[in-house]
Amino acid sequence: MSIGRNKAGKSTLRLTAWATSAVLGCNIALIAPMSASAQSLPPEQSLDDTLPAPTPISGQTADPAAATANDAQATPTANQAATTNADAPPNLRLRLDPLTTSSTLDDDLRRVNSREPTVDGLRARSYPDRADAQGIPLGTFTLRPSVNQSINIERNSTGPVKDNRTFLQTDLRSTLTSDWDRHALTITGEGVWQKNLSGSAAERPLVTLNADLRLDLPANTTAHVTAGYQFYREDTSDPNAILGASKQSAVNQFSTGLSLERDFGVLRGSTAVALTRTIYSDAVLSDGTQVTLSDRDQTAGTWRGRIGYELSPVIIPFVEADLGAAVYDQTRDSNGYARSNQSYGGKAGVEFDLGEKLKGELGFGYQHTQFDDARLASIDSPTIDGSLAWSPQRGTDVSIGLSSTVQPSTAPGLGGYTAYQLTSTVSHQLRDDLTAKVTGGTIWRDYPSGGSVSDETEYDAALGLTWGINRYLDLTGNFGYQLTTRKTGDDTRQLQAGVGLTVKR
């Protein structure tokens, strides 16, 4: 959060105006296609991972009488609700910063072609031959794998410099879920492999593994034990990327966490700790020179606690506090700066749950980050975080998210910056076998005043269509665009489009 102390008042006004205009603009853009007809929460970093994602109801039939009966059964019972929560992400009331890749557009394009549970957990229509693949039983677990093979084009430009390519991409996704009476274990994995057919733009592989063990403890207490691994290559548009490198650094991240949630009557309490280890490989310049980036290797820890008061089953105001620290392997980086830091912050807000059609939360707070090196100015910033999941009609889902995060910097004399992000997704089932999804957002990177780096704003949008040929095959198509504008320096534009075929089981 790179808003200096002398900027606090001005930055608060700017942040409020930015957030208000962004949300209003997003809502206008989202509601317009809804009148023609409109889907679900993003699966990763972009929206609030705290909202449960109900499992769609299967086994419905096209017979009108049976369909009516199925609709009546669609209201979850107590046992069904427990099963639904088993598939929800960890930390239902407490969000920890997720691991994310450097390319926002890549995340958008993967999201627009992924099938996700709807907000209300109901199907748009009832046809027995449109049931999803049931997965592979493995003892008390069920494995649901899928493979997408696509061909894509990419056009990149930064000022007068252009870098284009055509490439093949293979996406592997898999989910392993337990079928236990008590507790639940969910393991998810994703891998992306790219091979350039023409052009010289960098390939961007990705590997992500996450595991969540939910423990149902006595006295209305739930625990989550999580672990994860992610590998990706830094994107050339990342603020910390090496200028002119032919191959950016490969990043390995290992994470683990523990959270506890408990209801004390009208009080709701939760606490969580998370630990992340980040390792950077060497970058390669165009002349073959290797640039060592081991001075960026670090271990970071976070603690967060929240307590809420149930005014009603619909509205729960809350307060939240957090503490964090990042310790770098090397006391000083290649420029001689000690970048280890400590942070603390807090926020107040409200959770709301208006039933299966509308839920979310909104919170406002403040964050302070102090660096070991006295030459690096501390970062003080207002924060805004929130999420909204709305299903205006069956088959249509809208989700909006706001987040504020502190990102480290590698620029000499600069400790870091604040990233304010708005994300939105609209999905609509045009037909029983055809789904359209639009996603987009903006990121405002706010750097401290007086530094050598100026603020920049990133805009991104993507459109995807998924045609279900049958329960085992999907035909996919997508188109995405990203624009990064800077106060000083050239703007960056990226366009990507592709078609593919998904095989699932």
Secondary structure, DSSP 8 states (H G I E B T S, - for coil): ----GGGHHHHHHHHHHHHHHHHHHHHHHHHHHHHH------SSTTS-TTS----------SSHHHHHHHHHHTS--HHHHHHHHHTS-S-TT--------S-HHHHHHHHHTS----SS---SS--GGG-----EEETTEEEEEEEEEEEEEEEEEETTEEEEEEEEEEEEEEEEEE--SS-EEEEEEEEEEEEEEEE------EEEEEEEEEEEETTTEEEEEEEEEEEEE--TTSTTS-TTEEE--EEEEEEEEEEEEEEETTEEEEEEEEEEEEEE--EEETTS-EE--GGG-EEEEEEEEEEEE-SSSSEEEEEEEEEEEEEESSSS-TTS----EEEEEEEEEEEEE-STTEEEEEEEEEEEEEESSTTS--EEEEEEEEEEEEEEETTEEEEEEEEEEEEE--STT--EEEEEEEEEEEEEEEETTEEEEEEEEEEEEE--TTSSS--EEEEEEEEEEEEEEETTEEEEEEEEEEEEEESSS--EEEEEEEEEEEEE-
